[in-house]
Amino acid sequence: MKPSPEAVAWGKRQASKSPRWTDAKWNEIGTILGLTLAEEASDDQAKAETSAVVESWRDAA
């Protein structure tokens, strides 16, 4: 079931009113929570990491 056009318009209006978090804010929250926020990986890097994870799982089995 798709939302009505009025509901979509309302959602867009609400989203435009919401504050946007900057990279500095995300980093501040990450620091507070003790997290390291990763930067977006390139496709090659993501494939290499995925391959390494799959191999480690295979070795563990």
N, C-alpha and C positions, 0 to 999 in steps of 0.2 A: 504494500500500500504506500503510495507516494504522498508526501505532504502537499497541501494545497499551495497555490501560488502566494496566497496571503501569508501562510505560515513561513514559506521560504523568505519572503520579503521581510517579515518580522525578525526572523533569525539573522538575516544580514544586517538589519538595523542594530540589533542587539550586539552583534559581533563588532560592528564599527565603533560602538561606544566603549567596548572593553579595553582596558589598558594593555599595551604591548610590552612584553618583557625584552629587555636588551640583553646582549651577550654578557654584559657586566652583572646584571641581575641573576642570570642563570649561573654564572660562576660563583657569585656570592652565596646562592642557595646551595650549590654543590659543596662549597667550602664548609658551610654550616652543617651539612649532613655528612661530611667526610667522604664525598664522592668525587671522582674525577670524570668530568664530562668529556667524552671523546669528540674529536672533530670528525667531520664526514670523511669517510675513507674513499679513496678512488676505487673504481671498479676492479682494477688489478690487485690492489691491496686487499679488498674485501674477498675476492676469490681466493687469494693465498691464505688468508686467515680462516676462511671456511674449510678449505682443503686441510689445513693443519688440524682443525678441530675434528674433522671427520676421521683423519688418520689416528688421532689420539684416542678417539672412541673405539675405533677398530682394534687398536692395540690393547685397550683395556678389556675388551670382550674376550 
